[in-house]
Amino acid sequence: MPEPKKRKTHHKTRIRRSKKIKKADRLIKCLKCDTLVKPHHVCRVCGTYKGTKYLDIEKRERKKKEREKEDKSEGENK
C-alpha cells in the first residue's frame, strides 16, 4: 500500500488543530434590562428584541406554575 512521501509539517498540523478549538459565545447587553443575551435572540428575562416586546414572560410563568400545581394534584390523587 502506498505511503506518503513526507509527513505533515508542524505548521500544517497546528493550522488544522486550531479550527477545533471551541470559541466562547459572544454576548451583548439587552437594551431594556442589561442582561447578557446572544446576538439576534430574544431576551429570556424581559422578552424583548431590539427594544420591541415579543414574549409575555409573566404569562409564561403563570402557565408554568399552573402546570406544576396540576402535576402535584395528580400525583396526590394516585
Kinemage of the C-alpha trace (Angstrom):
@kinemage 1
@onewidth
@group {chain A} dominant
@subgroup {mainchain}
@vectorlist {calphas} color= white
{ca met a 1} P 0.000 0.000 0.000
{ca pro a 2} L 1.418 3.426 -0.883
{ca glu a 3} L 2.651 5.637 1.901
{ca pro a 4} L 3.013 9.412 1.984
{ca lys a 5} L 6.415 10.678 0.880
{ca lys a 6} L 6.626 13.102 3.757
{ca arg a 7} L 4.703 13.549 6.993
{ca lys a 8} L 2.747 16.747 7.554
{ca thr a 9} L 4.732 19.692 8.803
{ca his a 10} L 4.169 21.088 12.296
{ca his a 11} L 2.723 24.241 10.757
{ca lys a 12} L 0.053 22.396 8.765
{ca thr a 13} L -0.839 20.220 11.758
{ca arg a 14} L -1.254 23.234 14.017
{ca ile a 15} L -3.394 25.073 11.462
{ca arg a 16} L -5.725 22.052 11.282
{ca arg a 17} L -5.932 21.760 15.075
{ca ser a 18} L -6.584 25.475 15.558
{ca lys a 19} L -10.012 25.108 13.944
{ca lys a 20} L -11.096 22.550 16.551
{ca ile a 21} L -10.835 24.995 19.447
{ca lys a 22} L -14.245 25.917 20.832
{ca lys a 23} L -14.782 29.651 20.917
{ca ala a 24} L -16.631 31.410 23.709
{ca asp a 25} L -20.152 32.644 22.987
{ca arg a 26} L -20.356 36.286 22.081
{ca leu a 27} L -22.849 38.098 24.260
{ca ile a 28} L -24.391 41.545 24.126
{ca lys a 29} L -26.375 43.525 26.695
{ca cys a 30} L -30.155 43.643 26.434
{ca leu a 31} L -31.328 47.188 25.722
{ca lys a 32} L -34.064 47.044 28.349
{ca cys a 33} L -32.770 45.019 31.304
{ca asp a 34} L -28.951 44.958 30.739
{ca thr a 35} L -28.647 41.163 30.993
{ca leu a 36} L -26.282 39.307 28.669
{ca val a 37} L -28.026 37.829 25.615
{ca lys a 38} L -26.814 36.093 22.456
{ca pro a 39} L -26.940 38.386 19.412
{ca his a 40} L -30.137 38.136 17.326
{ca his a 41} L -32.030 36.342 20.130
{ca val a 42} L -34.954 37.393 22.311
{ca cys a 43} L -34.016 38.200 25.926
{ca arg a 44} L -35.256 35.461 28.268
{ca val a 45} L -35.562 37.840 31.218
{ca cys a 46} L -37.728 40.589 29.744
{ca gly a 47} L -38.843 39.069 26.392
{ca thr a 48} L -37.661 41.932 24.179
{ca tyr a 49} L -35.597 42.062 20.994
{ca lys a 50} L -34.104 45.375 19.852
{ca gly a 51} L -36.415 47.225 22.241
{ca thr a 52} L -39.611 45.565 20.946
{ca lys a 53} L -41.516 43.173 23.216
{ca tyr a 54} L -42.050 39.747 21.628
{ca leu a 55} L -42.684 37.417 24.574
{ca asp a 56} L -45.010 37.795 27.544
{ca ile a 57} L -42.741 36.385 30.255
{ca glu a 58} L -45.276 36.916 33.076
{ca lys a 59} L -47.931 34.940 31.212
{ca arg a 60} L -45.441 32.130 30.586
{ca glu a 61} L -44.522 31.961 34.296
{ca arg a 62} L -48.193 31.858 35.329
{ca lys a 63} L -48.865 28.935 32.957
{ca lys a 64} L -45.802 27.120 34.281
{ca lys a 65} L -46.987 27.478 37.895
{ca glu a 66} L -50.472 26.241 36.950
{ca arg a 67} L -48.988 23.157 35.276
{ca glu a 68} L -46.872 22.424 38.351
{ca lys a 69} L -49.949 22.651 40.591
{ca glu a 70} L -51.854 20.273 38.301
{ca asp a 71} L -48.970 17.794 38.314
{ca lys a 72} L -48.805 17.859 42.123
{ca ser a 73} L -52.551 17.352 42.482
{ca glu a 74} L -52.480 14.418 40.023
{ca gly a 75} L -49.618 12.839 41.964
{ca glu a 76} L -51.564 13.081 45.250
{ca asn a 77} L -54.718 11.527 43.745
{ca lys a 78} L -52.897 8.382 42.608
